Amino acid sequence: MKLVQALALVIGVMGGIATWAAVSLGSPFVLIWAIFIAWGSYFHCGGGTEGAKASIPANIWGAIMAVAAFIALTSMGVTALNAGICVGVTVLIMILGANIPLLGAIPASVYGYASTAALFLLGGAAYGEGPNGIVMVGVAIAVSMVIGNVLGYISNEIVGALTKKSKYSGGCAHVQTLSIAEPIDNHTCHCNVCKNVTGQLTTHVVFFKHGDLKVTNEGNLNRQPFNADNPNGPLELCTCKDCGAPIMLDDKEKRIRAIVPNLMGMESDAMPADYHAFYEDIKGYARPSDGRPVYDGLRPEFVWPQGS
């Protein structure tokens, strides 16, 4: 089953069951709308175990900061100026918290903060008066968001089973790359562009067909020309907006996506290079002699796929 269809099926079914369960339970601490926000937060943070580790603490941290804002506001007196001060200060502290790796997923913190604020403003009276009631609002959001992240993790595992969980996967805590298909080319590159970008004398480069390498949370990527001397060239270096990790090389013509395994989170040993590419005797170091073919470009039989 394809990834998008599996996600639609699993999240649709699980979301329906979760809604039925939450409505039937009727608990003020199990809020289906907050569960769905946290479910999305989990996938925004890249999914998998790392996604849960990033999303859950940040969701709770955001809820705590919103609780602090409303306790301060009610003690100071509710005015527009005081509201602006309380929100400004707590949001500042919340974002500075990202200096701690555990709280590094800033968007997930915002989800927790905004959800807590929404519940307090629209239904806070149901949780009691004064600081205790505000704390209970934060607890309700925190509990619901933990549930949402757990459901996200479960749904991700089921989707992985339905899609024959990816043989190759990489990326960071916020953006993941994955493929169940084999690469179409796998080489050790000696070109100067790779040297300039990676800082490595040689670079292990793996090509996948563009449609074979899936990317989660693709909107969280920064893009820049791979070759600074040819900024209009087809290849773009994609890095994570949150942590700056290199994720992949994307092809604007949608022919390939390329991975440098040792820099982009994939296992180099799982896909050893077949040959040496772009080697010339003028490189200033000895011609490779490890038994693999050596070419002055890509292997002669390589054919660029059609753009999708």
TAGI-V801220 format. One record per residue. N is the residue number from 1. RES is the residue in three letters. PSI is psi in radians with two decimals (NA if undefined). OMEGA is omega as a letter, one per 40 degrees, with the letter a starting at -180 (999 if undefined). D_CENTER is the distance of its C-alpha to the mean C-alpha in Angstrom with 2 decimals. Layout:
n=(N	N)
res=(RES	RES)
psi=(PSI	PSI)
omega=(OMEGA	OMEGA)
d_center=(D_CENTER	D_CENTER)
This chain:
n=(1	2	3	4	5	6	7	8	9	10	11	12	13	14	15	16	17	18	19	20	21	22	23	24	25	26	27	28	29	30	31	32	33	34	35	36	37	38	39	40	41	42	43	44	45	46	47	48	49	50	51	52	53	54	55	56	57	58	59	60	61	62	63	64	65	66	67	68	69	70	71	72	73	74	75	76	77	78	79	80	81	82	83	84	85	86	87	88	89	90	91	92	93	94	95	96	97	98	99	100	101	102	103	104	105	106	107	108	109	110	111	112	113	114	115	116	117	118	119	120	121	122	123	124	125	126	127	128	129	130	131	132	133	134	135	136	137	138	139	140	141	142	143	144	145	146	147	148	149	150	151	152	153	154	155	156	157	158	159	160	161	162	163	164	165	166	167	168	169	170	171	172	173	174	175	176	177	178	179	180	181	182	183	184	185	186	187	188	189	190	191	192	193	194	195	196	197	198	199	200	201	202	203	204	205	206	207	208	209	210	211	212	213	214	215	216	217	218	219	220	221	222	223	224	225	226	227	228	229	230	231	232	233	234	235	236	237	238	239	240	241	242	243	244	245	246	247	248	249	250	251	252	253	254	255	256	257	258	259	260	261	262	263	264	265	266	267	268	269	270	271	272	273	274	275	276	277	278	279	280	281	282	283	284	285	286	287	288	289	290	291	292	293	294	295	296	297	298	299	300	301	302	303	304	305	306	307	308)
res=(MET	LYS	LEU	VAL	GLN	ALA	LEU	ALA	LEU	VAL	ILE	GLY	VAL	MET	GLY	GLY	ILE	ALA	THR	TRP	ALA	ALA	VAL	SER	LEU	GLY	SER	PRO	PHE	VAL	LEU	ILE	TRP	ALA	ILE	PHE	ILE	ALA	TRP	GLY	SER	TYR	PHE	HIS	CYS	GLY	GLY	GLY	THR	GLU	GLY	ALA	LYS	ALA	SER	ILE	PRO	ALA	ASN	ILE	TRP	GLY	ALA	ILE	MET	ALA	VAL	ALA	ALA	PHE	ILE	ALA	LEU	THR	SER	MET	GLY	VAL	THR	ALA	LEU	ASN	ALA	GLY	ILE	CYS	VAL	GLY	VAL	THR	VAL	LEU	ILE	MET	ILE	LEU	GLY	ALA	ASN	ILE	PRO	LEU	LEU	GLY	ALA	ILE	PRO	ALA	SER	VAL	TYR	GLY	TYR	ALA	SER	THR	ALA	ALA	LEU	PHE	LEU	LEU	GLY	GLY	ALA	ALA	TYR	GLY	GLU	GLY	PRO	ASN	GLY	ILE	VAL	MET	VAL	GLY	VAL	ALA	ILE	ALA	VAL	SER	MET	VAL	ILE	GLY	ASN	VAL	LEU	GLY	TYR	ILE	SER	ASN	GLU	ILE	VAL	GLY	ALA	LEU	THR	LYS	LYS	SER	LYS	TYR	SER	GLY	GLY	CYS	ALA	HIS	VAL	GLN	THR	LEU	SER	ILE	ALA	GLU	PRO	ILE	ASP	ASN	HIS	THR	CYS	HIS	CYS	ASN	VAL	CYS	LYS	ASN	VAL	THR	GLY	GLN	LEU	THR	THR	HIS	VAL	VAL	PHE	PHE	LYS	HIS	GLY	ASP	LEU	LYS	VAL	THR	ASN	GLU	GLY	ASN	LEU	ASN	ARG	GLN	PRO	PHE	ASN	ALA	ASP	ASN	PRO	ASN	GLY	PRO	LEU	GLU	LEU	CYS	THR	CYS	LYS	ASP	CYS	GLY	ALA	PRO	ILE	MET	LEU	ASP	ASP	LYS	GLU	LYS	ARG	ILE	ARG	ALA	ILE	VAL	PRO	ASN	LEU	MET	GLY	MET	GLU	SER	ASP	ALA	MET	PRO	ALA	ASP	TYR	HIS	ALA	PHE	TYR	GLU	ASP	ILE	LYS	GLY	TYR	ALA	ARG	PRO	SER	ASP	GLY	ARG	PRO	VAL	TYR	ASP	GLY	LEU	ARG	PRO	GLU	PHE	VAL	TRP	PRO	GLN	GLY	SER)
psi=(2.45	2.73	-0.86	-0.73	-0.70	-0.75	-0.78	-0.80	-0.89	-0.84	-0.59	-0.86	-0.86	-0.65	-0.69	-0.77	-0.74	-0.68	-0.82	-0.78	-0.76	-0.75	-0.71	-0.70	-0.70	0.45	2.38	-0.08	0.09	1.64	1.99	-0.60	-0.67	-0.57	-0.78	-0.66	-0.79	-0.58	-0.83	-0.66	-0.71	-0.84	-0.59	-0.62	0.17	-0.15	-3.09	-3.02	-0.72	-0.62	-0.73	-0.72	-0.53	-0.72	-0.83	-0.92	-0.65	-0.71	-0.82	-0.70	-0.75	-0.71	-0.73	-0.76	-0.61	-0.69	-0.79	-0.70	-0.79	-0.58	-0.76	-0.74	-0.79	-0.51	-0.54	-0.45	2.30	1.80	2.85	-0.73	-0.82	-0.65	-0.77	-0.70	-0.81	-0.75	-0.79	-0.78	-0.79	-0.60	-0.69	-0.84	-0.73	-0.81	-0.65	-0.46	-0.36	-0.22	-0.35	2.11	-0.64	-0.46	0.43	-0.26	1.48	-0.78	-0.66	-0.61	-0.72	-0.68	-0.77	-0.73	-0.89	-0.66	-0.71	-0.75	-0.74	-0.78	-0.73	-0.76	-0.57	-0.40	0.40	-0.50	-0.46	-0.26	0.03	2.93	2.78	-2.91	-0.64	-0.73	-0.68	-0.72	-0.72	-0.62	-0.81	-0.67	-0.73	-0.76	-0.77	-0.80	-0.82	-0.65	-0.58	-0.78	-0.78	-0.71	-0.67	-0.76	-0.65	-0.79	-0.79	-0.79	-0.64	-0.71	-0.71	-0.74	-0.71	-0.71	-0.70	-0.49	0.29	1.04	2.36	2.33	-0.62	2.28	2.61	-2.73	-2.63	-2.91	-0.30	-0.51	2.26	2.53	2.51	2.58	2.39	-0.12	2.71	2.66	2.74	-0.19	2.55	1.86	2.84	2.05	2.40	0.22	2.71	-0.50	-0.83	-0.72	-0.80	-0.65	-0.76	-0.37	0.20	2.55	-0.77	2.70	2.20	2.03	2.32	2.21	2.28	2.64	2.52	-0.78	-0.23	-0.47	1.86	2.65	2.14	2.56	0.79	-0.46	-0.19	0.39	2.38	2.51	2.42	2.73	2.37	-0.72	1.83	-0.47	-0.18	1.21	-0.32	0.13	2.93	-0.39	2.36	2.37	2.14	2.21	2.71	2.30	-0.53	-0.82	-0.11	0.04	2.43	2.35	-0.79	2.99	2.17	2.55	2.05	-0.39	0.01	0.68	-0.81	2.89	2.39	2.55	2.39	1.71	-0.76	-0.20	-0.26	0.40	0.08	2.80	1.97	-0.67	-0.38	-0.20	1.12	2.55	2.49	-0.43	3.03	2.33	2.59	0.63	2.37	2.65	-0.36	0.04	-0.45	0.12	2.86	2.55	2.35	2.44	0.66	0.17	-0.18	2.59	2.61	2.19	2.76	0.10	-2.72	2.80	2.49	-0.56	-0.03	2.34	2.21	2.30	2.81	2.47	2.50	NA)
omega=(i	a	a	i	i	i	a	a	a	a	i	a	a	i	i	i	i	i	i	a	a	a	i	a	i	a	i	i	i	a	a	a	i	i	a	i	a	i	i	i	i	a	i	a	i	a	a	i	a	i	i	i	i	a	a	a	a	i	a	i	i	i	i	a	i	i	i	a	a	i	i	a	a	i	a	a	a	i	i	a	a	i	i	i	a	i	a	a	a	i	i	i	a	a	i	i	i	i	i	a	a	a	a	a	a	i	i	i	i	i	i	a	a	i	i	i	a	a	a	a	a	a	a	a	a	a	i	a	i	a	a	i	i	i	i	i	i	i	i	i	a	i	a	a	i	i	a	i	i	i	i	i	a	a	i	i	i	i	i	i	a	a	a	a	a	i	a	i	a	a	a	a	a	a	i	i	a	i	i	i	i	i	i	i	a	a	i	a	i	a	a	i	i	i	a	a	a	a	a	i	i	a	i	a	a	i	i	i	a	a	a	a	a	a	i	i	a	i	a	a	i	a	i	i	i	a	a	i	i	a	i	i	a	a	i	i	a	i	a	i	a	a	i	a	i	a	a	i	a	a	a	i	i	i	a	i	a	a	i	a	a	i	a	i	i	a	i	a	a	a	a	a	a	a	i	a	i	i	i	a	a	a	i	i	a	i	a	a	a	i	i	i	i	a	i	i	i	a	a	a	a	i	i	i	i	i	a	999)
d_center=(22.15	19.58	15.96	16.34	19.74	18.64	15.94	18.71	21.28	19.60	18.02	21.26	23.49	21.67	21.30	25.01	26.01	24.04	25.75	29.11	28.72	27.72	30.54	32.99	32.23	32.72	31.38	30.55	27.85	26.00	24.81	23.27	21.78	19.97	18.88	17.28	15.52	14.05	13.27	11.15	9.63	8.75	6.90	5.35	4.24	3.16	6.94	9.77	11.68	9.26	7.21	10.81	11.91	9.62	10.24	13.93	15.46	13.98	15.23	18.54	18.80	18.57	21.23	23.40	23.42	24.41	27.14	28.39	28.58	30.66	32.90	33.65	34.27	36.66	38.54	38.94	39.91	37.94	38.36	36.14	36.39	35.58	32.58	31.23	31.92	30.34	27.11	26.97	27.62	25.24	22.31	23.21	23.24	19.98	18.09	20.16	18.99	15.67	17.97	17.85	14.82	14.91	14.54	12.08	9.56	12.03	10.98	11.20	14.53	15.69	15.26	17.46	19.86	20.40	20.88	23.41	25.19	25.47	26.97	29.36	30.58	31.07	32.20	32.46	36.19	35.65	34.25	37.26	38.62	37.90	35.33	35.33	34.36	31.50	30.23	30.50	28.35	25.61	26.16	25.91	22.50	21.26	22.75	21.40	17.80	18.10	19.51	16.74	14.07	16.59	17.09	13.42	13.61	16.97	16.03	13.24	16.02	18.52	16.56	16.17	19.92	20.78	19.02	20.52	17.38	16.12	18.51	16.21	12.59	10.71	7.91	6.52	5.41	2.16	2.76	5.78	9.29	12.11	15.77	18.86	21.07	22.78	22.39	25.14	25.81	25.33	27.17	27.74	27.83	30.49	29.96	30.11	27.00	24.82	26.88	26.31	22.52	21.90	25.04	26.00	29.43	28.08	24.62	23.54	22.08	21.07	21.31	19.92	21.22	18.92	18.71	18.28	14.91	12.30	8.84	6.29	5.25	7.78	9.16	6.93	8.94	12.31	15.04	18.32	21.26	21.16	24.92	26.07	29.58	28.65	26.18	26.96	26.18	23.89	21.16	18.29	16.23	12.56	10.78	7.71	9.25	8.47	9.70	11.34	10.57	11.99	10.01	12.99	16.18	16.39	19.88	21.01	23.69	21.23	23.16	20.76	17.37	17.94	16.40	17.96	17.40	18.43	16.11	13.01	12.68	15.07	18.48	21.19	23.90	22.63	23.25	26.10	27.22	30.29	31.96	32.14	31.52	32.90	35.31	38.54	41.42	41.14	37.85	39.99	39.05	40.42	39.63	37.35	39.57	37.29	38.64	35.85	36.91	36.67	36.39	36.51	33.72	31.59	33.58	36.42	35.50	31.94	31.63	28.83	27.46	28.13	25.47	23.89)
